[in-house]
């Protein structure tokens, strides 16, 4: 039983480190670009 708890603790610590690393270094946002399109308004 002690081995299972030890491995679960190690797994939780590793997952916490992965989440922390992703939060700090994982800036995978898409580059923004402006899109302009002319609009013709028909006012009759």
C-alpha positions in Angstrom: 0.0 0.0 0.0 2.9 2.3 0.8 4.3 1.9 -2.8 1.0 3.0 -4.4 0.8 6.1 -2.2 4.5 6.9 -3.0 4.0 6.5 -6.8 0.8 8.6 -6.7 2.6 11.3 -4.8 5.4 11.4 -7.3 2.9 11.4 -10.2 1.0 14.3 -8.6 4.2 16.3 -8.1 5.3 15.7 -11.7 1.9 16.7 -13.1 2.0 19.9 -11.0 5.5 20.7 -12.4 4.1 20.1 -16.0 1.2 22.4 -15.3 3.5 25.1 -13.8 5.9 24.8 -16.8 3.0 25.2 -19.2 1.6 28.2 -17.4 5.0 29.9 -17.4 6.5 29.0 -20.7 3.6 27.7 -22.9 2.6 30.9 -24.7 1.0 29.2 -27.7 -1.4 32.1 -28.6 -2.1 32.7 -32.3 -0.5 35.8 -33.7 -3.0 38.6 -34.2 -3.5 40.4 -37.5 -5.9 43.1 -38.5 -8.4 42.3 -41.2 -10.1 45.1 -43.1 -12.9 44.7 -45.6 -14.7 47.5 -47.3 -18.5 47.6 -46.8 -20.9 49.1 -49.3 -24.1 50.3 -47.7 -27.1 50.6 -50.1 -29.3 53.4 -48.7 -32.2 53.8 -51.0 
